[in-house]
Structures are given as C-alpha cells and as structure tokens.
C-alpha cells in the first residue's frame, strides 16, 4: 500500500503556528496523509526554533521537524535536540554536533529514512561538509535499513537544489528543497522514480516577504540599516508538497499543497 507523506514548508513565526493549528488536522484527514514532515527553521519569531515551539508543533500533528542553518539559534534547542527523536539537523554538520542527521520511521509497515542536508551557498555563518558527497555516503549506509529514503535539502540557490535532485535521481524516493520559502511550480517525479520540488514554500502569511511584513523588508533594502523582520498576519496559508511512495521506495506522485486558513481577529500571545 502506498504511503502519503506531507512535507510542509518552513513554519514562519506565530502566524505559521496558527496556520498549523487551524488547518493541519483537516488537511491530514482530507488528503489521507500518513506522515507529516515540517521545516521548523523559522518557528520561533522567524529565526530558529525553541524547545517549547518544537513540542507545540508536534502536538499539532507534525511527526518530524527538520532544521537548517538556524538549528542552534535558540540556546535551549542546543540541549533539547539530542533528546528529541522527532527533530533532525543537517547531517553534514560536524559529526560531534548535538542532534541527529537522519531518522528512520515505520510508516504503514515500510521503513522510511528521512535525511536533511544543508547547502553550501550563501550561509556565511556555517561551514559544513559537501552535501553531494554526504548524501552518497548516507544512501549507502541507509539502503540496508530502509526501503525508502527522503531528503530535505535546505539550500539557498535553485541551482543547488535542482542539481541535487538529479544527483539522487533513482537512488532515493524524494528530494524536497527548503529555505527560500517560495513554493515552486516544478514538482514532478523524475525518470528514476524520485519525486522533487525546488522549494516547498512556507506556512504563514503569503502577503509579505517570506512570511514577514513587506514594509520592513523594503525599508532595509532602501536604507541598508539593519532591522528585525516582523511576522505578517495577512492571508495565511499552509504550503508544502504531498508525495506518494510505493512499497519499493519509488515515488508514484507529487503534488503541491496550498491551504488557506482564517486569520484570527486577535493575534495569539
């Protein structure tokens, strides 16, 4: 029996959490979703994820949280990530770093491995191992243990993510790009049975810039004065991709997901 795995885009702040609270349960039921992966990079005010927010989004129906270059931005996550088996950090961080780079779950009787990797471009604060070499080693390691392997590739450029998709074509079940927070229109199954999308968007406001208030982002470009981004509450959506995988580990389909949710009259605390 095929598995239906939802990869939600980056959760951006309180509006993103509200979108999960308002829309995920209904989405899981209507789309017969077996497992939910969400990128948690921006859950806590748009910059990283704290322990309490990680626990909250798990209670809202997220089975696995992935991260990226902001994995350790919140101090309590540095300690918590090693204790929480439902959060993974990029596997190409230094080997001794807190947390796990992959996890294997049993979904409908099939062992599915989930990996996250960080790209090399435009992340000046991080120095990670080559993700293309890393995925080769991980696939060899995990093939005997898992019938299906899914990669969430947190990278800055479309070239990196599209190159990765073809690099792993026929070797894994799905390559889902994250980080740029813009849902791309190229979701498809490649010739080798690997589903891919360059970026699976974000959960939160679609009225601003990547979930943030557009006025602040514009002002920063105009003045070059550093300022903190502010979450936007207008036009909230859940975005992502739904991947269907057969028992042999081949993707049989991928579709983009956009579900509008109501904006609360009063912003939650």
N, C-alpha and C positions, 0 to 999 in steps of 0.2 A: 504493500500500500504506500502511495506517495506521501511524502512529508511536505507540509506547507509552513515555510519559515518566513517570518516578517522581520525585515531589517529596517528599523526606524532611523530616520536621520537625526542629526545632533539635537539634543534637547537644549533649548536656549532659555535659561532662567525660569522664573516663576510662571511666565506665560506658557512655556513648554511643558512644565509640570502640570499646569491646569489643563492643557490640551490632552495629556495622557489621562488625567482624572476624568475628564468629560467624555473622551472618545474611544479609549483603547478597548474597554470591555465590549462595547457594541461592535467595534471593528473585528475583534477576535471571533465573536460569535457569527457575524455575517459572512466572514471570509474563511471560516473553519480553520483558523490558524493553530498550529501545533506548538510553536515555539517563537518567542519574541526576543530579538536582539536590539539593543538601542545604544547609540553612541552617547556617552554621558559627559563629554568634554566641556560642555557649556552649562551644565545643570545648575551650578551654584553661581547665580548672578552673571552667567555668561562666560565665566572664566574658571574652568576646573570643576571638580565635583567633591563635595564634602561627604563625610560618613553618613550624616542624617539624611541627606538628599538621596544618597545611594540606596539606603534602606527604604526610603519612601517610594521611590520609583519601582523598586522590586515588589512592594506591596500593591502597587497599581497594575501589576501584570507583566513587568519586564523580567525575563528569565536570565538574561546575560547582559552585562554592561561592558562596553568597550571604551577605551580611552585613546589618548594620543599624546601630543607634545605637552599638554597641560595635566598629565597624570598626577603629578606631585605638587600641583599649585596649592592645594589645601593641606595644611600640616597634618590634620587628623587622618587624611587618606594615606599618608606615607606609612602609618602604622596599621591602618584598617585593611588595606588592600591585600595584605598577606593572610589575613584571617577570613576574608570573604571570598568564597569559591565561586561567586557569581559576578566577579569583576575581573577582567583581564587587561593588562597593559601591553604596549608593543613588545613583541618577542625579541626585537632587535635592540632593545636597551641592553646595557651591560648585564651579564648573566647573574651577578650578585644582587641586582636591584630588587627591592620589595615587590611582591606580586608574582603573578603567573603570566606567561606569554600566550598560553592556549589552554583550553579546557575541552574535555570530551563529555558529551551528554548522550543518554539513551533517549531517542525520540521514536516512539512507536516501534520499538524493538530494533532500531538501527543505531549504531554508534556513529555519532557525528562530532567531528572535531572542529572547533572554532578557534581561529588564529587572528590576532591583529598585529599589523606591522606599521611602522612609521616611515614616511618617505624622507628623502634627503634634501629636497629643495626648500629654501625659504623658512627653515627652522633654525635660526641662529643660536638659540639657547640650548639646543640638543646636539649631541654627537653620537649617532647610532651606527650600527653595523649595516652593511649593504643589504637592503631588503630583498633584492632579487636572489642573492646567494642564500640569504636566510630562509626564504620560502622553499628553495630546493632541498635544503637540509631537513627542514621540518616535514615536508611531504614524505621524504624517505623514512623519517622516524615514525610518522603517524600512520602511514599506509597499513602496517600490520595490525594496528589497533582500532582503526575506524574505517567504516565503509564509505563515508562521505567526509569531505573537508571543505570548510568555508573560510574565506579570508576577507576580513575587513581591512582595507588598505587606507590609512589615514595619511593623505598626501596632498600637497599644495597645488600641483600642476596637473592639468588634464593629460599631458604627455606621459607623466609618470604612471598615472593610473591606467591609461589605455595600454601602455606598454606592458604593465604588469598583467593585465587581463590576457594578452596574447602569450605572455611568458608562461602562464599557468594553464592555458587552454588545453583541455584533455587530461589534466593532472589533478584538478580539484573540481568541486561541484559549483562553487560560486565565488566571484570576486566583486565585492561591493566597495566602492570608493566613498570616503567621507572627508570632511574638513571644510570644503568651500561653502557648504550649506545652501547650495542651489541645486534643485532636483533637475538632473539632465534627462534628455529625451532619447538616450541611446541604449536603454535597457533591452538586452537581447541574449539569446543563447548562441554561443559560438559553435563552430564546426565540431569541436571535440566534446561538446556536452557540458561546457562551463557557462553558467549564467554570469552576466556582467552588467554593471552600470558605472559610469564615471563618477557620479555623486548622487547619493540618495536623499539630499535635501536636509531639512531641519524640521523640528517640532517647535512651534511658537508662532510669532507674528510673520505674515508674509507681506505686510505693508511697509516694512522698513528695510534695513540693510542687514541681511543675515539674522533677522530677529531683533535688531536693535533700532532705536529711534533714528530716523534718517537725518534729522536736523543736526544732531551731534556729530554724525559721521561726515556730513558735508562741511561743517564748521572746521573740523580737524584738517580736512584737505585744503580748505581756503587759507587757514591761518598757520598751519604747521605747529600749533600749540597742542601738546599732549592733553587729552581729556579722556575721561572714563566713559565707555559706552553705556547706554541706558536701554533696558529692555522695552520693547514696544508691545502694547496690548491690543493693537488693531488687527482684525482679520486673522484669527488664529487657525492653524491647521496642524494636523498630523501628516507628515510626509515620510515616504520610505519606498521600499520595494518588497514585493511578495514573491518568493522563489519557491518553486515546486521541484522536488528532487525524488527520484525513484530509488528503489532498494539497492540498485547497483551503484548509486552515487552520481548518476548523471542528472543534470538539470533538464527538466521537461518543459519548463516555462518560467518566465519572469514578467511581472507587470508592476508599473509604478502605482503608488497609493497616494491619494490626496483626500483627506477627510476634514472638512470644515467643522469647527466646534464653536459653541457660543462664547462670546466674550462676557465675563462676569461684570455685573453692574458695579460691584465694588471689588477692587483688586484684593486677592487673598494676602494675608500677612506672611 
